[in-house]
Amino acid sequence: IMAVWGAPFAVSNQEVKATLTAKLLDRETAVEPLAGLWDEAGELLRVRVGVSTGEVLAGNMGSADRMNYTVIGDPVNLAARLES
């Protein structure tokens, strides 16, 4: 899952919002009922999060056959590395 704050419209305190969302995601996956459902299925649910800020290129990218709204740039690459 990739979440973006500030694109296409500016958002104040995007760093705080991203960090709080990461903490809440981590918490929600560790408590009932979600944690219990994964345990019952014999699965281990792990969450990894990477948060980075900076200027990125945001918009529809791709070809006429396959178009996606996405963001690219160094902050996106850094967040992906922090997550792994």
N, CA, C and O of each residue as an XYZ file, in Angstrom:
336
protein
N       0.850     -1.168      0.000
C       0.000      0.000      0.000
C       0.892      1.226      0.000
O       1.836      1.322      0.784
N       0.591      2.144     -0.868
C       1.310      3.412     -0.857
C       0.303      4.521     -0.607
O      -0.729      4.595     -1.275
N       0.601      5.373      0.344
C      -0.257      6.516      0.657
C       0.536      7.794      0.412
O       1.735      7.855      0.684
N      -0.143      8.807     -0.102
C       0.516     10.066     -0.454
C      -0.301     11.216      0.112
O      -1.521     11.259     -0.043
N       0.371     12.133      0.758
C      -0.266     13.359      1.238
C       0.330     14.527      0.482
O       1.546     14.592      0.299
N      -0.511     15.451      0.041
C      -0.030     16.651     -0.624
C      -0.042     16.587     -2.139
O       0.460     17.502     -2.791
N      -0.593     15.548     -2.710
C      -0.704     15.467     -4.166
C      -2.078     14.908     -4.497
O      -2.443     13.870     -3.944
N      -2.826     15.507     -5.328
C      -2.492     16.669     -6.151
C      -2.705     18.014     -5.447
O      -2.381     19.053     -6.024
N      -3.235     18.028     -4.227
C      -3.469     19.284     -3.525
C      -2.593     19.363     -2.279
O      -2.365     18.357     -1.607
N      -2.111     20.548     -1.981
C      -1.253     20.752     -0.813
C      -2.006     20.410      0.472
O      -3.200     20.683      0.599
N      -1.290     19.809      1.415
C      -1.840     19.425      2.710
C      -0.856     19.901      3.777
O       0.354     19.721      3.636
N      -1.374     20.506      4.839
C      -0.478     20.930      5.915
C      -0.137     19.746      6.809
O      -0.938     18.826      6.973
N       1.041     19.778      7.376
C       1.506     18.746      8.325
C       1.502     17.342      7.749
O       1.175     16.389      8.457
N       1.852     17.194      6.494
C       1.825     15.859      5.889
C       2.797     14.899      6.569
O       2.546     13.694      6.592
N       3.891     15.400      7.118
C       4.839     14.526      7.812
C       4.198     13.909      9.049
O       4.361     12.719      9.319
N       3.467     14.734      9.797
C       2.794     14.254     11.001
C       1.695     13.267     10.631
O       1.556     12.226     11.274
N       0.922     13.578      9.617
C      -0.169     12.698      9.192
C       0.361     11.347      8.719
O      -0.231     10.310      9.016
N       1.451     11.355      7.998
C       2.033     10.098      7.515
C       2.553      9.260      8.675
O       2.357      8.045      8.701
N       3.211      9.896      9.628
C       3.756      9.168     10.771
C       2.641      8.590     11.642
O       2.725      7.441     12.076
N       1.604      9.379     11.898
C       0.477      8.880     12.690
C      -0.224      7.716     11.991
O      -0.624      6.749     12.639
N      -0.371      7.811     10.682
C      -0.992      6.727      9.930
C      -0.161      5.452     10.025
O      -0.711      4.360     10.172
N       1.147      5.584      9.942
C       2.028      4.420     10.057
C       1.883      3.768     11.423
O       1.792      2.544     11.523
N       1.860      4.576     12.472
C       1.708      4.024     13.822
C       0.346      3.356     14.002
O       0.255      2.291     14.614
N      -0.706      3.971     13.477
C      -2.047      3.383     13.592
C      -2.157      2.086     12.806
O      -2.790      1.136     13.267
N      -1.547      2.033     11.626
C      -1.559      0.806     10.829
C      -0.865     -0.316     11.581
O      -1.358     -1.443     11.618
N       0.271     -0.012     12.176
C       1.000     -1.005     12.952
C       0.158     -1.488     14.133
O       0.106     -2.687     14.409
N      -0.495     -0.570     14.825
C      -1.323     -0.925     15.974
C      -2.537     -1.755     15.565
O      -2.842     -2.762     16.204
N      -3.224     -1.346     14.517
C      -4.447     -2.031     14.099
C      -4.190     -3.472     13.675
O      -5.055     -4.331     13.845
N      -3.029     -3.741     13.133
C      -2.732     -5.110     12.706
C      -2.286     -5.987     13.867
O      -2.200     -7.206     13.719
N      -1.997     -5.382     15.032
C      -1.522     -6.147     16.188
C      -2.620     -6.440     17.196
O      -2.395     -7.219     18.122
N      -3.801     -5.846     17.053
C      -4.879     -6.039     18.024
C      -6.050     -6.784     17.387
O      -6.125     -6.939     16.168
N      -6.951     -7.234     18.238
C      -8.146     -7.928     17.753
C      -9.054     -6.960     17.007
O      -9.056     -5.771     17.328
N      -9.810     -7.407     16.046
C      -9.976     -8.798     15.627
C      -8.988     -9.233     14.546
O      -8.881    -10.427     14.267
N      -8.272     -8.304     13.937
C      -7.419     -8.656     12.799
C      -6.319     -9.639     13.183
O      -6.088    -10.613     12.466
N      -5.642     -9.403     14.297
C      -4.555    -10.293     14.700
C      -5.071    -11.708     14.950
O      -4.420    -12.685     14.578
N      -6.233    -11.818     15.578
C      -6.807    -13.136     15.860
C      -7.174    -13.896     14.607
O      -6.986    -15.110     14.540
N      -7.696    -13.199     13.614
C      -8.066    -13.852     12.359
C      -6.837    -14.430     11.666
O      -6.889    -15.533     11.123
N      -5.738    -13.689     11.684
C      -4.516    -14.206     11.060
C      -3.966    -15.380     11.857
O      -3.501    -16.359     11.273
N      -4.015    -15.294     13.189
C      -3.538    -16.404     14.023
C      -4.348    -17.667     13.764
O      -3.782    -18.752     13.633
N      -5.666    -17.535     13.689
C      -6.532    -18.682     13.429
C      -6.220    -19.334     12.090
O      -6.332    -20.550     11.939
N      -5.830    -18.517     11.123
C      -5.501    -19.046      9.799
C      -4.083    -19.604      9.747
O      -3.663    -20.145      8.723
N      -3.346    -19.475     10.849
C      -1.973    -19.973     10.880
C      -1.006    -19.099     10.108
O       0.054    -19.563      9.688
N      -1.358    -17.856      9.920
C      -0.525    -16.928      9.163
C       0.090    -15.893     10.090
O      -0.468    -15.572     11.139
N       1.225    -15.384      9.698
C       1.881    -14.310     10.430
C       1.723    -13.026      9.628
O       2.179    -12.937      8.488
N       1.086    -12.049     10.222
C       0.883    -10.768      9.561
C       1.955     -9.801     10.025
O       2.034     -9.476     11.210
N       2.771     -9.345      9.104
C       3.817     -8.376      9.427
C       3.587     -7.110      8.632
O       3.213     -7.156      7.460
N       3.809     -5.994      9.272
C       3.642     -4.691      8.625
C       4.977     -3.965      8.665
O       5.621     -3.880      9.711
N       5.381     -3.447      7.521
C       6.591     -2.626      7.447
C       6.196     -1.307      6.812
O       5.422     -1.280      5.855
N       6.722     -0.221      7.337
C       6.341      1.111      6.866
C       7.594      1.936      6.650
O       8.527      1.886      7.452
N       7.613      2.693      5.568
C       8.674      3.659      5.308
C       8.054      5.016      5.053
O       7.171      5.147      4.206
N       8.506      6.028      5.776
C       7.982      7.377      5.618
C       9.104      8.287      5.167
O      10.184      8.295      5.759
N       8.852      9.052      4.121
C       9.822     10.013      3.616
C       9.066     11.220      3.067
O       7.927     11.089      2.619
N       9.687     12.377      3.101
C       9.049     13.573      2.581
C       9.951     14.239      1.548
O      11.164     14.028      1.533
N       9.346     15.036      0.697
C      10.098     15.771     -0.312
C       9.256     15.973     -1.551
O       8.107     15.536     -1.623
N       9.839     16.635     -2.513
C       9.132     16.891     -3.761
C       9.187     15.675     -4.666
O      10.234     15.052     -4.841
N       8.028     15.351     -5.241
C       7.908     14.216     -6.157
C       7.131     14.649     -7.388
O       6.481     15.695     -7.394
N       7.206     13.851     -8.403
C       6.389     14.038     -9.596
C       5.157     13.171     -9.424
O       5.270     11.956     -9.258
N       3.974     13.784     -9.460
C       2.728     13.054     -9.242
C       1.814     13.239    -10.435
O       1.723     14.335    -10.989
N       1.135     12.171    -10.835
C       0.178     12.277    -11.921
C      -0.069     10.948    -12.596
O       0.419      9.907    -12.154
N      -0.830     10.996    -13.667
C      -1.114      9.803    -14.457
C       0.097      9.501    -15.317
O       0.552     10.347    -16.086
N       0.614      8.292    -15.181
C       1.804      7.899    -15.929
C       1.575      6.543    -16.552
O       0.861      5.702    -16.006
N       2.184      6.346    -17.691
C       2.063      5.080    -18.388
C       1.800      5.302    -19.854
O       2.199      6.313    -20.433
N       1.128      4.350    -20.439
C       0.822      4.407    -21.868
C      -0.689      4.422    -22.063
O      -1.448      4.367    -21.095
N      -1.107      4.494    -23.288
C      -2.535      4.482    -23.591
C      -3.182      3.163    -23.147
O      -4.367      3.131    -22.818
N      -2.408      2.089    -23.142
C      -2.927      0.780    -22.752
C      -2.980      0.595    -21.233
O      -3.837     -0.120    -20.714
N      -2.067      1.240    -20.542
C      -1.997      1.071    -19.086
C      -1.578      2.384    -18.438
O      -0.430      2.812    -18.550
N      -2.528      3.011    -17.761
C      -2.297      4.303    -17.133
C      -2.593      4.196    -15.641
O      -3.618      3.638    -15.251
N      -1.700      4.728    -14.804
C      -1.881      4.720    -13.352
C      -1.524      6.069    -12.779
O      -0.618      6.740    -13.273
N      -2.239      6.474    -11.727
C      -1.855      7.652    -10.970
C      -0.801      7.202     -9.979
O      -1.030      6.267     -9.212
N       0.345      7.852     -9.983
C       1.432      7.436     -9.107
C       2.331      8.617     -8.792
O       2.122      9.721     -9.296
N       3.312      8.385     -7.971
C       4.327      9.381     -7.659
C       5.695      8.746     -7.884
O       5.887      7.556     -7.630
N       6.634      9.541     -8.358
C       8.003      9.066     -8.548
C       8.956     10.139     -8.053
O       8.628     11.325     -8.041
N      10.126      9.712     -7.650
C      11.146     10.639     -7.190
C      11.974     10.040     -6.067
O      11.666      8.959     -5.565
N      13.027     10.748     -5.675
C      13.922     10.263     -4.628
C      13.211      9.990     -3.307
O      13.509      8.980     -2.669
N      12.267     10.860     -2.857
C      11.578     10.541     -1.592
C      10.789      9.231     -1.659
O      10.687      8.525     -0.656
N      10.239      8.904     -2.809
C       9.492      7.654     -2.972
C      10.464      6.476     -2.858
O      10.157      5.488     -2.191
N      11.614      6.570     -3.491
C      12.613      5.500     -3.427
C      13.134      5.321     -2.007
O      13.335      4.195     -1.553
N      13.355      6.446     -1.294
C      13.825      6.369      0.084
C      12.794      5.679      0.969
O      13.153      4.825      1.780
N      11.527      6.034      0.827
C      10.466      5.410      1.634
C      10.415      3.904      1.364
O      10.242      3.112      2.290
N      10.564      3.518      0.113
C      10.554      2.082     -0.226
C      11.741      1.361      0.420
O      11.601      0.230      0.885
N      12.884      1.999      0.448
C      14.059      1.366      1.080
C      13.899      1.286      2.594
O      14.276      0.288      3.208
N      13.343      2.334      3.198
C      13.105      2.316      4.647
C      12.100      1.236      5.021
O      12.209      0.624      6.084
N      11.128      1.003      4.157
C      10.100     -0.007      4.404
C      10.666     -1.423      4.337
O      10.200     -2.310      5.053
N      11.638     -1.637      3.505
C      12.173     -2.995      3.334
C      13.163     -3.312      4.378
O      13.717     -4.411      4.391
